[in-house]
Amino acid sequence: MRFNEMLKHERLSDTVELSGSFCMERCGEGLNWEIDGEPLTSASVEDAVETFIERIVEPRTEHRDGIKE
């Protein structure tokens, strides 16, 4: 599932901005991206998806649904 599809599925499209950029001046390091201005590099798409779920999806859905750990 693509990132934008995950956002739609989790009803987060209105609260999370998703945008693209080529290699963010770090070509050759892996998949480069940012969350709240923090630069991240993932070794694979699977690693990026895992990080995306942990850092974006889970915290926001827990907050939205009133779930506390």
C-alpha positions in Angstrom: 0.0 0.0 0.0 1.3 3.4 -0.9 1.8 6.2 1.7 -1.1 8.3 0.3 -3.4 5.2 0.3 -2.4 4.5 4.0 -3.3 8.1 4.9 -6.7 7.8 3.2 -7.4 4.4 4.8 -6.5 5.7 8.2 -8.6 8.9 7.6 -5.5 11.1 8.0 -5.4 12.8 4.6 -6.7 16.0 6.0 -4.1 16.2 8.8 -0.9 14.9 7.2 0.8 16.6 4.3 2.5 14.3 1.9 4.9 15.7 -0.8 7.7 14.4 -2.9 11.2 15.5 -3.8 13.9 13.8 -5.8 16.8 12.8 -3.5 16.9 15.7 -1.0 20.6 16.3 -1.8 21.5 12.8 -0.3 21.4 10.7 -3.4 22.9 7.2 -2.9 22.0 7.0 0.8 18.7 5.2 0.3 15.2 6.4 0.5 15.4 10.0 1.9 12.5 11.7 3.5 11.5 14.0 6.4 9.0 13.9 9.2 8.4 17.3 10.8 11.7 18.6 9.4 13.7 15.6 10.7 15.7 14.0 7.8 15.3 10.2 7.6 16.9 7.6 5.5 15.4 4.1 5.0 17.3 1.2 3.5 14.2 -0.2 1.7 10.6 0.6 1.0 9.6 -1.9 3.7 11.7 0.0 6.3 10.2 3.3 5.1 6.7 1.8 5.5 7.4 0.6 9.0 8.8 4.0 10.0 5.8 5.7 8.4 3.4 3.6 10.4 5.3 4.0 13.7 5.9 7.7 13.4 2.9 9.0 11.5 0.0 6.6 11.4 0.0 5.0 14.9 0.4 8.2 17.0 -2.2 10.1 15.0 -4.8 7.3 14.9 -4.3 6.7 18.7 -4.8 10.4 19.4 -7.8 10.6 17.1 -9.4 7.5 18.5 -8.6 8.4 22.1 -6.4 5.4 22.7 -3.7 5.7 25.3 -1.0 3.1 26.0 
